[in-house]
Amino acid sequence: MSELAPVVISGVGPALPGVTGMADLVTGPALPAEPVDPAAVLGKRGLKYKDRATQLGLCAAFAALRDAGLRDADGPTADGTGTGVVVASNYGNVDTICRVVTTIAAETTRGTSPMDSPNASSNIIASEIAIRYKLGGPNLTVCNGDASGLDALRWAASMLSAGRAEQILVVGVEPDNEMVRKLVGADRMVDGAVALVLEREETARERGTRARARFGGFSRTGTVEVGVRRLEAFGAGTPTGWYLPEAASDLDISAHLLAGVPRHGMPDAWGTLSGALGVIQSAAAVGRFDAGDRGPVHVMAGRDDDGIAGAVLCAPGDAE
């Protein structure tokens, strides 16, 4: 990551079943658990006609912005014009799109609900987050398969390094519904979200905000083995944990790779995480640092046939 300015995580916002605090991302949540209730988090106002993924994204964004000191219960505490939004989601509004397409095929465009039209936009989650929380920076969605979450974090770090924004809110979210399950071929999706606030280290310091973790480097390779070597080359030291790709059982992850380093996955009971995986992994790394872990943590997502994304997260205050 030598070409990028030092970037830190200054806020974390989970909206996941069974997760009530950062420790639950490390030790594991109490599952099964009730689905996240957006109305209980945000109140009912403004949620009507918004799809499930957007509601979950709004919950996670609210929590992360508060954690980073960018807003409180009464509203923003900082000017949001310099804060961007990057959402990672592969299936966020797919149920709306399928419903609209089916209606048009069976009837005409006149048969579609006017309430569905905005929700059919591929950038609807990021747009709604920016509108609700008055965030005027760059706004985009990454829909790039299993690696989407880590790709979104790298895009955010790149924009921060280029001076495009003061902060970037990165949200990983996937909903659970019949249409998504059918397309993915899974029994369930996670039906949750996690948001992270990223900013340059110097910006966080000037704001007097505590950094929760620092990115030591990003990689994008063709295989897990090459990805591991690339992350090791950043020289952050021997990792104290390695978060594996979701399809780890289908990949050739040899025992000699990072031998002796604990390997971590996410709870099977959550279901498939897809585009949200890399963001959730990074939040879990923050949880480990909050609990006192000092060594770097490697996170990795993707598939050998579609590319492997990786990142090194370091404890705040560790030397670069």
C-alpha positions, 0 to 999 in steps of 0.5 A: 500500500506504499502508493496510498496514504496511511488509512485507518478505520475510525468507526464500526457499525454492525447490524447483524443477527445476534451481534450486540457489540464488537466482542460478538464478532470475535467470539461469535454471536448468540445464534440463532437470533432474531432478524435486525429490526430497522424500525427499532434502530432508526424509528419507522419514519422514512423506512416505508417503501425502502427495500430490506438491504437499504434498511439494513445499510441505513442501520449499519451506517447510523451506528458507524457514523456515531462510533466515528464521532460524525453524528450523535442521536440529535444529528450530524456533528460534522460537515458531511459534504466531504464524506463519501459512501461505498456500498458492497452488495451483490444481491441488495435489490435483486428481489425488486429488480426481478419483481419489476422485470416479471411485471413488465414481461407479464403486463406492461411498464404501466403495471409496475409500482412507482414505489419500485422504480427508485429501488431498481437502481443498482446504486439505491443503497448508497444513494439512500444512505447519502440522502438520509445522512447528508453525505455529499462525497463520492457515492458508488456501489461495488458489485463484484462477486465474493471480493466486493467487500475488500474491493470496496475498502480498497476503492475507499482507501484510494479515494482518500489517498487522492483527496477525493473525500475526508471520510468514506463510509463503506457498507457491506450488506446482503439481504435474505429473501427467496429470490436471493436464495434461488439465485445463489443456490444457498439455504440462506443469506446473512440478512445483515450489514456492517459499516466502517468509516475510513479516513486518512490517519492524519485526518483522524488525528486532527479530529481527535478521533481514536483509530480502531485499526490501520490498513497495512496493504491491499492485494488483488491476485489470481489465487490464494497462495499468491495473495498470501505472499503478496500480503506477507510482502507488506512486512507488517509481521507475522499475522495473529489471525487469518480470515479465510475466503467464504469458499475456502473449502473449494479452494486449494488452501494448503497447510503450509500457507501461514502455518501456525496462524489461526484460521477464522471463518464466519458463523455458518448460521449466518448463511452466505455473506457474499459481498458483505464478507470483506467488510465483516471480516475487517470489523472482526479484526477491529474487534480483536484489536479492541480486545487487546490483540496486537499482531496484524490480521490478514483478511481474504475474500474471493474465488480462484476463478474470479480473483482473490482480494486481500488486506492486512489490518494492523492494530492502531499505533503499530509502526508502519 
